[in-house]
Amino acid sequence: MNIVMDTTFFGRYFGVLVLIDSNSTNVVSPHFVRTEKVIYYQLALNRLRAKSYIIQLITCDGKRGLM
C-alpha cells in the first residue's frame, strides 16, 4: 500500500486528516482533528498496521518531526 497523507482545515479548529491509497485512490483512513499534530498521523498509521496493511511508501507534505 502506498499512502498519501495530509490534513486540510475548514476553519480554525476543524480539520480532516486523510490517508489515501495512491494505487486505488481510496481514502483508507479519515479522521477529524482540531489541530495538526504528529501523534495523529502516528495513530492513523498504527491503525492501518493493526488491520494488517503493509505500508510500502508514505508521501506527506513535509510536516516536521513526522518520520
PDB file with SEQRES, HELIX, SHEET and CRYST1 records, atoms N, CA, C and O in Angstrom:
SEQRES   1 A   67  MET ASN ILE VAL MET ASP THR THR PHE PHE GLY ARG TYR          
SEQRES   2 A   67  PHE GLY VAL LEU VAL LEU ILE ASP SER ASN SER THR ASN          
SEQRES   3 A   67  VAL VAL SER PRO HIS PHE VAL ARG THR GLU LYS VAL ILE          
SEQRES   4 A   67  TYR TYR GLN LEU ALA LEU ASN ARG LEU ARG ALA LYS SER          
SEQRES   5 A   67  TYR ILE ILE GLN LEU ILE THR CYS ASP GLY LYS ARG GLY          
SEQRES   6 A   67  LEU MET                                                      
HELIX    1 AA1 VAL A   38  ALA A   50  1                                  13    
SHEET    1 AA1 4 ASN A  26  VAL A  33  0                                        
SHEET    2 AA1 4 GLY A  15  ASP A  21 -1                                        
SHEET    3 AA1 4 ASN A   2  PHE A   9 -1                                        
SHEET    4 AA1 4 LEU A  57  THR A  59  1                                        
CRYST1    1.000    1.000    1.000  90.00  90.00  90.00 P 1           1          
ATOM      1  N   MET A   1       0.848  -1.174   0.000  1.00  0.00           N  
ATOM      2  CA  MET A   1       0.000   0.000   0.000  1.00  0.00           C  
ATOM      3  C   MET A   1       0.893   1.235   0.000  1.00  0.00           C  
ATOM      4  O   MET A   1       1.844   1.326   0.776  1.00  0.00           O  
ATOM      5  N   ASN A   2       0.581   2.174  -0.869  1.00  0.00           N  
ATOM      6  CA  ASN A   2       1.272   3.455  -0.936  1.00  0.00           C  
ATOM      7  C   ASN A   2       0.343   4.521  -0.387  1.00  0.00           C  
ATOM      8  O   ASN A   2      -0.766   4.703  -0.890  1.00  0.00           O  
ATOM      9  N   ILE A   3       0.786   5.222   0.633  1.00  0.00           N  
ATOM     10  CA  ILE A   3      -0.052   6.168   1.361  1.00  0.00           C  
ATOM     11  C   ILE A   3       0.324   7.608   1.018  1.00  0.00           C  
ATOM     12  O   ILE A   3       1.499   7.973   1.022  1.00  0.00           O  
ATOM     13  N   VAL A   4      -0.682   8.412   0.725  1.00  0.00           N  
ATOM     14  CA  VAL A   4      -0.543   9.868   0.652  1.00  0.00           C  
ATOM     15  C   VAL A   4      -1.371  10.413   1.806  1.00  0.00           C  
ATOM     16  O   VAL A   4      -2.551  10.085   1.935  1.00  0.00           O  
ATOM     17  N   MET A   5      -0.757  11.249   2.651  1.00  0.00           N  
ATOM     18  CA  MET A   5      -1.489  11.733   3.824  1.00  0.00           C  
ATOM     19  C   MET A   5      -1.313  13.225   4.005  1.00  0.00           C  
ATOM     20  O   MET A   5      -0.250  13.789   3.744  1.00  0.00           O  
ATOM     21  N   ASP A   6      -2.387  13.847   4.459  1.00  0.00           N  
ATOM     22  CA  ASP A   6      -2.374  15.286   4.703  1.00  0.00           C  
ATOM     23  C   ASP A   6      -3.591  15.652   5.554  1.00  0.00           C  
ATOM     24  O   ASP A   6      -4.542  14.880   5.680  1.00  0.00           O  
ATOM     25  N   THR A   7      -3.531  16.842   6.126  1.00  0.00           N  
ATOM     26  CA  THR A   7      -4.654  17.379   6.886  1.00  0.00           C  
ATOM     27  C   THR A   7      -5.096  18.677   6.230  1.00  0.00           C  
ATOM     28  O   THR A   7      -4.273  19.532   5.902  1.00  0.00           O  
ATOM     29  N   THR A   8      -6.396  18.816   6.042  1.00  0.00           N  
ATOM     30  CA  THR A   8      -6.981  20.032   5.485  1.00  0.00           C  
ATOM     31  C   THR A   8      -7.938  20.617   6.515  1.00  0.00           C  
ATOM     32  O   THR A   8      -8.754  19.910   7.105  1.00  0.00           O  
ATOM     33  N   PHE A   9      -7.816  21.929   6.717  1.00  0.00           N  
ATOM     34  CA  PHE A   9      -8.662  22.603   7.708  1.00  0.00           C  
ATOM     35  C   PHE A   9      -9.755  23.418   7.033  1.00  0.00           C  
ATOM     36  O   PHE A   9      -9.540  24.071   6.012  1.00  0.00           O  
ATOM     37  N   PHE A  10     -10.943  23.354   7.644  1.00  0.00           N  
ATOM     38  CA  PHE A  10     -12.094  24.139   7.243  1.00  0.00           C  
ATOM     39  C   PHE A  10     -12.451  24.994   8.447  1.00  0.00           C  
ATOM     40  O   PHE A  10     -13.250  24.587   9.290  1.00  0.00           O  
ATOM     41  N   GLY A  11     -11.870  26.153   8.524  1.00  0.00           N  
ATOM     42  CA  GLY A  11     -12.000  26.976   9.718  1.00  0.00           C  
ATOM     43  C   GLY A  11     -10.775  26.774  10.600  1.00  0.00           C  
ATOM     44  O   GLY A  11      -9.832  26.077  10.226  1.00  0.00           O  
ATOM     45  N   ARG A  12     -10.805  27.378  11.746  1.00  0.00           N  
ATOM     46  CA  ARG A  12      -9.623  27.365  12.615  1.00  0.00           C  
ATOM     47  C   ARG A  12      -9.425  26.047  13.377  1.00  0.00           C  
ATOM     48  O   ARG A  12      -8.288  25.622  13.582  1.00  0.00           O  
ATOM     49  N   TYR A  13     -10.503  25.406  13.793  1.00  0.00           N  
ATOM     50  CA  TYR A  13     -10.382  24.214  14.636  1.00  0.00           C  
ATOM     51  C   TYR A  13     -11.092  22.987  14.090  1.00  0.00           C  
ATOM     52  O   TYR A  13     -11.403  22.075  14.856  1.00  0.00           O  
ATOM     53  N   PHE A  14     -11.356  22.936  12.804  1.00  0.00           N  
ATOM     54  CA  PHE A  14     -11.994  21.761  12.230  1.00  0.00           C  
ATOM     55  C   PHE A  14     -11.180  21.291  11.033  1.00  0.00           C  
ATOM     56  O   PHE A  14     -11.158  21.935   9.985  1.00  0.00           O  
ATOM     57  N   GLY A  15     -10.508  20.153  11.211  1.00  0.00           N  
ATOM     58  CA  GLY A  15      -9.679  19.617  10.137  1.00  0.00           C  
ATOM     59  C   GLY A  15      -9.980  18.154   9.882  1.00  0.00           C  
ATOM     60  O   GLY A  15     -10.532  17.455  10.732  1.00  0.00           O  
ATOM     61  N   VAL A  16      -9.607  17.706   8.699  1.00  0.00           N  
ATOM     62  CA  VAL A  16      -9.760  16.311   8.323  1.00  0.00           C  
ATOM     63  C   VAL A  16      -8.388  15.779   7.910  1.00  0.00           C  
ATOM     64  O   VAL A  16      -7.779  16.257   6.953  1.00  0.00           O  
ATOM     65  N   LEU A  17      -7.927  14.788   8.646  1.00  0.00           N  
ATOM     66  CA  LEU A  17      -6.685  14.099   8.328  1.00  0.00           C  
ATOM     67  C   LEU A  17      -7.064  12.878   7.487  1.00  0.00           C  
ATOM     68  O   LEU A  17      -7.840  12.032   7.932  1.00  0.00           O  
ATOM     69  N   VAL A  18      -6.520  12.789   6.285  1.00  0.00           N  
ATOM     70  CA  VAL A  18      -6.850  11.662   5.420  1.00  0.00           C  
ATOM     71  C   VAL A  18      -5.587  10.921   5.012  1.00  0.00           C  
ATOM     72  O   VAL A  18      -4.541  11.518   4.756  1.00  0.00           O  
ATOM     73  N   LEU A  19      -5.718   9.606   4.961  1.00  0.00           N  
ATOM     74  CA  LEU A  19      -4.702   8.738   4.397  1.00  0.00           C  
ATOM     75  C   LEU A  19      -5.333   8.087   3.180  1.00  0.00           C  
ATOM     76  O   LEU A  19      -6.368   7.429   3.283  1.00  0.00           O  
ATOM     77  N   ILE A  20      -4.708   8.272   2.031  1.00  0.00           N  
ATOM     78  CA  ILE A  20      -5.246   7.783   0.768  1.00  0.00           C  
ATOM     79  C   ILE A  20      -4.287   6.758   0.187  1.00  0.00           C  
ATOM     80  O   ILE A  20      -3.074   6.967   0.172  1.00  0.00           O  
ATOM     81  N   ASP A  21      -4.835   5.654  -0.287  1.00  0.00           N  
ATOM     82  CA  ASP A  21      -4.047   4.658  -1.007  1.00  0.00           C  
ATOM     83  C   ASP A  21      -3.881   5.167  -2.434  1.00  0.00           C  
ATOM     84  O   ASP A  21      -4.857   5.247  -3.180  1.00  0.00           O  
ATOM     85  N   SER A  22      -2.659   5.509  -2.818  1.00  0.00           N  
ATOM     86  CA  SER A  22      -2.442   6.105  -4.131  1.00  0.00           C  
ATOM     87  C   SER A  22      -2.635   5.108  -5.274  1.00  0.00           C  
ATOM     88  O   SER A  22      -2.824   5.522  -6.417  1.00  0.00           O  
ATOM     89  N   ASN A  23      -2.590   3.818  -4.994  1.00  0.00           N  
ATOM     90  CA  ASN A  23      -2.825   2.824  -6.045  1.00  0.00           C  
ATOM     91  C   ASN A  23      -4.298   2.764  -6.438  1.00  0.00           C  
ATOM     92  O   ASN A  23      -4.625   2.718  -7.623  1.00  0.00           O  
ATOM     93  N   SER A  24      -5.180   2.764  -5.449  1.00  0.00           N  
ATOM     94  CA  SER A  24      -6.613   2.653  -5.734  1.00  0.00           C  
ATOM     95  C   SER A  24      -7.339   3.994  -5.636  1.00  0.00           C  
ATOM     96  O   SER A  24      -8.506   4.086  -6.017  1.00  0.00           O  
ATOM     97  N   THR A  25      -6.678   5.024  -5.137  1.00  0.00           N  
ATOM     98  CA  THR A  25      -7.226   6.367  -4.873  1.00  0.00           C  
ATOM     99  C   THR A  25      -8.395   6.344  -3.890  1.00  0.00           C  
ATOM    100  O   THR A  25      -9.247   7.233  -3.918  1.00  0.00           O  
ATOM    101  N   ASN A  26      -8.439   5.346  -3.032  1.00  0.00           N  
ATOM    102  CA  ASN A  26      -9.461   5.271  -1.982  1.00  0.00           C  
ATOM    103  C   ASN A  26      -8.945   5.882  -0.690  1.00  0.00           C  
ATOM    104  O   ASN A  26      -7.776   5.726  -0.338  1.00  0.00           O  
ATOM    105  N   VAL A  27      -9.821   6.573   0.005  1.00  0.00           N  
ATOM    106  CA  VAL A  27      -9.483   7.067   1.343  1.00  0.00           C  
ATOM    107  C   VAL A  27      -9.559   5.872   2.282  1.00  0.00           C  
ATOM    108  O   VAL A  27     -10.617   5.262   2.436  1.00  0.00           O  
ATOM    109  N   VAL A  28      -8.437   5.542   2.905  1.00  0.00           N  
ATOM    110  CA  VAL A  28      -8.405   4.369   3.780  1.00  0.00           C  
ATOM    111  C   VAL A  28      -8.515   4.745   5.258  1.00  0.00           C  
ATOM    112  O   VAL A  28      -8.775   3.885   6.099  1.00  0.00           O  
ATOM    113  N   SER A  29      -8.318   6.023   5.578  1.00  0.00           N  
ATOM    114  CA  SER A  29      -8.373   6.405   6.977  1.00  0.00           C  
ATOM    115  C   SER A  29      -8.675   7.897   7.128  1.00  0.00           C  
ATOM    116  O   SER A  29      -7.746   8.705   7.136  1.00  0.00           O  
ATOM    117  N   PRO A  30      -9.947   8.283   7.246  1.00  0.00           N  
ATOM    118  CA  PRO A  30     -10.270   9.689   7.523  1.00  0.00           C  
ATOM    119  C   PRO A  30     -10.446   9.918   9.027  1.00  0.00           C  
ATOM    120  O   PRO A  30     -11.030   9.085   9.719  1.00  0.00           O  
ATOM    121  N   HIS A  31      -9.949  11.027   9.519  1.00  0.00           N  
ATOM    122  CA  HIS A  31     -10.083  11.367  10.941  1.00  0.00           C  
ATOM    123  C   HIS A  31     -10.330  12.864  11.074  1.00  0.00           C  
ATOM    124  O   HIS A  31      -9.693  13.664  10.388  1.00  0.00           O  
ATOM    125  N   PHE A  32     -11.246  13.241  11.945  1.00  0.00           N  
ATOM    126  CA  PHE A  32     -11.483  14.651  12.236  1.00  0.00           C  
ATOM    127  C   PHE A  32     -10.553  15.078  13.361  1.00  0.00           C  
ATOM    128  O   PHE A  32     -10.435  14.389  14.374  1.00  0.00           O  
ATOM    129  N   VAL A  33      -9.889  16.221  13.179  1.00  0.00           N  
ATOM    130  CA  VAL A  33      -8.929  16.716  14.162  1.00  0.00           C  
ATOM    131  C   VAL A  33      -9.148  18.208  14.397  1.00  0.00           C  
ATOM    132  O   VAL A  33      -9.717  18.916  13.566  1.00  0.00           O  
ATOM    133  N   ARG A  34      -8.681  18.654  15.548  1.00  0.00           N  
ATOM    134  CA  ARG A  34      -8.756  20.088  15.871  1.00  0.00           C  
ATOM    135  C   ARG A  34      -7.447  20.796  15.589  1.00  0.00           C  
ATOM    136  O   ARG A  34      -7.429  22.000  15.331  1.00  0.00           O  
ATOM    137  N   THR A  35      -6.337  20.042  15.638  1.00  0.00           N  
ATOM    138  CA  THR A  35      -5.014  20.590  15.350  1.00  0.00           C  
ATOM    139  C   THR A  35      -4.237  19.565  14.540  1.00  0.00           C  
ATOM    140  O   THR A  35      -4.612  18.393  14.481  1.00  0.00           O  
ATOM    141  N   GLU A  36      -3.161  20.009  13.922  1.00  0.00           N  
ATOM    142  CA  GLU A  36      -2.318  19.095  13.151  1.00  0.00           C  
ATOM    143  C   GLU A  36      -1.099  18.731  14.001  1.00  0.00           C  
ATOM    144  O   GLU A  36      -0.151  19.507  14.118  1.00  0.00           O  
ATOM    145  N   LYS A  37      -1.147  17.545  14.587  1.00  0.00           N  
ATOM    146  CA  LYS A  37      -0.057  17.077  15.435  1.00  0.00           C  
ATOM    147  C   LYS A  37       0.487  15.762  14.899  1.00  0.00           C  
ATOM    148  O   LYS A  37      -0.230  14.978  14.277  1.00  0.00           O  
ATOM    149  N   VAL A  38       1.761  15.542  15.154  1.00  0.00           N  
ATOM    150  CA  VAL A  38       2.431  14.326  14.695  1.00  0.00           C  
ATOM    151  C   VAL A  38       1.744  13.084  15.254  1.00  0.00           C  
ATOM    152  O   VAL A  38       1.643  12.074  14.559  1.00  0.00           O  
ATOM    153  N   ILE A  39       1.275  13.143  16.488  1.00  0.00           N  
ATOM    154  CA  ILE A  39       0.662  11.979  17.121  1.00  0.00           C  
ATOM    155  C   ILE A  39      -0.561  11.493  16.352  1.00  0.00           C  
ATOM    156  O   ILE A  39      -0.829  10.292  16.326  1.00  0.00           O  
ATOM    157  N   TYR A  40      -1.310  12.401  15.725  1.00  0.00           N  
ATOM    158  CA  TYR A  40      -2.489  11.988  14.949  1.00  0.00           C  
ATOM    159  C   TYR A  40      -2.091  11.179  13.715  1.00  0.00           C  
ATOM    160  O   TYR A  40      -2.756  10.205  13.361  1.00  0.00           O  
ATOM    161  N   TYR A  41      -1.010  11.587  13.069  1.00  0.00           N  
ATOM    162  CA  TYR A  41      -0.504  10.822  11.924  1.00  0.00           C  
ATOM    163  C   TYR A  41      -0.022   9.441  12.377  1.00  0.00           C  
ATOM    164  O   TYR A  41      -0.296   8.432  11.727  1.00  0.00           O  
ATOM    165  N   GLN A  42       0.697   9.414  13.497  1.00  0.00           N  
ATOM    166  CA  GLN A  42       1.199   8.134  14.008  1.00  0.00           C  
ATOM    167  C   GLN A  42       0.059   7.196  14.381  1.00  0.00           C  
ATOM    168  O   GLN A  42       0.117   6.003  14.083  1.00  0.00           O  
ATOM    169  N   LEU A  43      -0.969   7.716  15.024  1.00  0.00           N  
ATOM    170  CA  LEU A  43      -2.124   6.888  15.387  1.00  0.00           C  
ATOM    171  C   LEU A  43      -2.827   6.336  14.151  1.00  0.00           C  
ATOM    172  O   LEU A  43      -3.214   5.167  14.126  1.00  0.00           O  
ATOM    173  N   ALA A  44      -2.992   7.169  13.133  1.00  0.00           N  
ATOM    174  CA  ALA A  44      -3.651   6.722  11.906  1.00  0.00           C  
ATOM    175  C   ALA A  44      -2.845   5.615  11.223  1.00  0.00           C  
ATOM    176  O   ALA A  44      -3.417   4.634  10.747  1.00  0.00           O  
ATOM    177  N   LEU A  45      -1.534   5.767  11.173  1.00  0.00           N  
ATOM    178  CA  LEU A  45      -0.690   4.731  10.568  1.00  0.00           C  
ATOM    179  C   LEU A  45      -0.716   3.448  11.400  1.00  0.00           C  
ATOM    180  O   LEU A  45      -0.740   2.349  10.847  1.00  0.00           O  
ATOM    181  N   ASN A  46      -0.711   3.587  12.709  1.00  0.00           N  
ATOM    182  CA  ASN A  46      -0.757   2.405  13.573  1.00  0.00           C  
ATOM    183  C   ASN A  46      -2.081   1.657  13.428  1.00  0.00           C  
ATOM    184  O   ASN A  46      -2.112   0.429  13.518  1.00  0.00           O  
ATOM    185  N   ARG A  47      -3.169   2.387  13.205  1.00  0.00           N  
ATOM    186  CA  ARG A  47      -4.468   1.727  12.987  1.00  0.00           C  
ATOM    187  C   ARG A  47      -4.451   0.894  11.706  1.00  0.00           C  
ATOM    188  O   ARG A  47      -5.019  -0.197  11.659  1.00  0.00           O  
ATOM    189  N   LEU A  48      -3.796   1.417  10.671  1.00  0.00           N  
ATOM    190  CA  LEU A  48      -3.686   0.643   9.429  1.00  0.00           C  
ATOM    191  C   LEU A  48      -2.824  -0.599   9.637  1.00  0.00           C  
ATOM    192  O   LEU A  48      -3.161  -1.683   9.159  1.00  0.00           O  
ATOM    193  N   ARG A  49      -1.716  -0.439  10.350  1.00  0.00           N  
ATOM    194  CA  ARG A  49      -0.845  -1.590  10.625  1.00  0.00           C  
ATOM    195  C   ARG A  49      -1.570  -2.642  11.456  1.00  0.00           C  
ATOM    196  O   ARG A  49      -1.363  -3.839  11.256  1.00  0.00           O  
ATOM    197  N   ALA A  50      -2.412  -2.209  12.380  1.00  0.00           N  
ATOM    198  CA  ALA A  50      -3.175  -3.141  13.218  1.00  0.00           C  
ATOM    199  C   ALA A  50      -4.180  -3.943  12.389  1.00  0.00           C  
ATOM    200  O   ALA A  50      -4.575  -5.043  12.776  1.00  0.00           O  
ATOM    201  N   LYS A  51      -4.591  -3.385  11.247  1.00  0.00           N  
ATOM    202  CA  LYS A  51      -5.504  -4.097  10.342  1.00  0.00           C  
ATOM    203  C   LYS A  51      -4.744  -4.941   9.319  1.00  0.00           C  
ATOM    204  O   LYS A  51      -5.325  -5.409   8.340  1.00  0.00           O  
ATOM    205  N   SER A  52      -3.452  -5.131   9.547  1.00  0.00           N  
ATOM    206  CA  SER A  52      -2.572  -5.964   8.711  1.00  0.00           C  
ATOM    207  C   SER A  52      -2.277  -5.375   7.332  1.00  0.00           C  
ATOM    208  O   SER A  52      -1.911  -6.110   6.414  1.00  0.00           O  
ATOM    209  N   TYR A  53      -2.429  -4.075   7.177  1.00  0.00           N  
ATOM    210  CA  TYR A  53      -1.997  -3.436   5.938  1.00  0.00           C  
ATOM    211  C   TYR A  53      -0.478  -3.372   5.923  1.00  0.00           C  
ATOM    212  O   TYR A  53       0.144  -3.134   6.957  1.00  0.00           O  
ATOM    213  N   ILE A  54       0.109  -3.580   4.781  1.00  0.00           N  
ATOM    214  CA  ILE A  54       1.558  -3.457   4.615  1.00  0.00           C  
ATOM    215  C   ILE A  54       1.821  -2.146   3.880  1.00  0.00           C  
ATOM    216  O   ILE A  54       1.460  -1.996   2.713  1.00  0.00           O  
ATOM    217  N   ILE A  55       2.443  -1.215   4.562  1.00  0.00           N  
ATOM    218  CA  ILE A  55       2.708   0.110   4.001  1.00  0.00           C  
ATOM    219  C   ILE A  55       4.098   0.099   3.386  1.00  0.00           C  
ATOM    220  O   ILE A  55       5.090  -0.138   4.075  1.00  0.00           O  
ATOM    221  N   GLN A  56       4.163   0.358   2.081  1.00  0.00           N  
ATOM    222  CA  GLN A  56       5.430   0.356   1.365  1.00  0.00           C  
ATOM    223  C   GLN A  56       6.003   1.760   1.197  1.00  0.00           C  
ATOM    224  O   GLN A  56       7.220   1.937   1.144  1.00  0.00           O  
ATOM    225  N   LEU A  57       5.127   2.750   1.114  1.00  0.00           N  
ATOM    226  CA  LEU A  57       5.559   4.106   0.802  1.00  0.00           C  
ATOM    227  C   LEU A  57       4.619   5.095   1.476  1.00  0.00           C  
ATOM    228  O   LEU A  57       3.406   4.885   1.508  1.00  0.00           O  
ATOM    229  N   ILE A  58       5.183   6.175   2.016  1.00  0.00           N  
ATOM    230  CA  ILE A  58       4.378   7.245   2.608  1.00  0.00           C  
ATOM    231  C   ILE A  58       4.814   8.567   1.989  1.00  0.00           C  
ATOM    232  O   ILE A  58       6.001   8.894   1.984  1.00  0.00           O  
ATOM    233  N   THR A  59       3.860   9.319   1.472  1.00  0.00           N  
ATOM    234  CA  THR A  59       4.109  10.656   0.958  1.00  0.00           C  
ATOM    235  C   THR A  59       3.313  11.628   1.809  1.00  0.00           C  
ATOM    236  O   THR A  59       2.106  11.467   1.993  1.00  0.00           O  
ATOM    237  N   CYS A  60       4.009  12.654   2.333  1.00  0.00           N  
ATOM    238  CA  CYS A  60       3.327  13.653   3.148  1.00  0.00           C  
ATOM    239  C   CYS A  60       3.837  15.034   2.762  1.00  0.00           C  
ATOM    240  O   CYS A  60       4.737  15.159   1.932  1.00  0.00           O  
ATOM    241  N   ASP A  61       3.264  16.064   3.362  1.00  0.00           N  
ATOM    242  CA  ASP A  61       3.589  17.440   2.988  1.00  0.00           C  
ATOM    243  C   ASP A  61       4.835  17.997   3.672  1.00  0.00           C  
ATOM    244  O   ASP A  61       5.115  19.189   3.546  1.00  0.00           O  
ATOM    245  N   GLY A  62       5.567  17.189   4.372  1.00  0.00           N  
ATOM    246  CA  GLY A  62       6.796  17.658   4.994  1.00  0.00           C  
ATOM    247  C   GLY A  62       6.635  18.181   6.398  1.00  0.00           C  
ATOM    248  O   GLY A  62       7.448  18.986   6.853  1.00  0.00           O  
ATOM    249  N   LYS A  63       5.604  17.742   7.097  1.00  0.00           N  
ATOM    250  CA  LYS A  63       5.405  18.140   8.491  1.00  0.00           C  
ATOM    251  C   LYS A  63       6.634  17.749   9.299  1.00  0.00           C  
ATOM    252  O   LYS A  63       7.050  16.591   9.272  1.00  0.00           O  
ATOM    253  N   ARG A  64       7.211  18.689  10.006  1.00  0.00           N  
ATOM    254  CA  ARG A  64       8.426  18.433  10.777  1.00  0.00           C  
ATOM    255  C   ARG A  64       8.189  17.412  11.871  1.00  0.00           C  
ATOM    256  O   ARG A  64       7.166  17.441  12.555  1.00  0.00           O  
ATOM    257  N   GLY A  65       9.159  16.496  12.030  1.00  0.00           N  
ATOM    258  CA  GLY A  65       9.097  15.519  13.094  1.00  0.00           C  
ATOM    259  C   GLY A  65       8.202  14.334  12.810  1.00  0.00           C  
ATOM    260  O   GLY A  65       7.987  13.491  13.682  1.00  0.00           O  
ATOM    261  N   LEU A  66       7.683  14.260  11.611  1.00  0.00           N  
ATOM    262  CA  LEU A  66       6.731  13.196  11.306  1.00  0.00           C  
ATOM    263  C   LEU A  66       7.406  11.838  11.218  1.00  0.00           C  
ATOM    264  O   LEU A  66       6.874  10.856  11.736  1.00  0.00           O  
ATOM    265  N   MET A  67       8.527  11.760  10.595  1.00  0.00           N  
ATOM    266  CA  MET A  67       9.183  10.456  10.445  1.00  0.00           C  
ATOM    267  C   MET A  67      10.522  10.421  11.144  1.00  0.00           C  
ATOM    268  O   MET A  67      11.206   9.398  11.118  1.00  0.00           O  
TER     269      MET A  67                                                      
END                                                                             
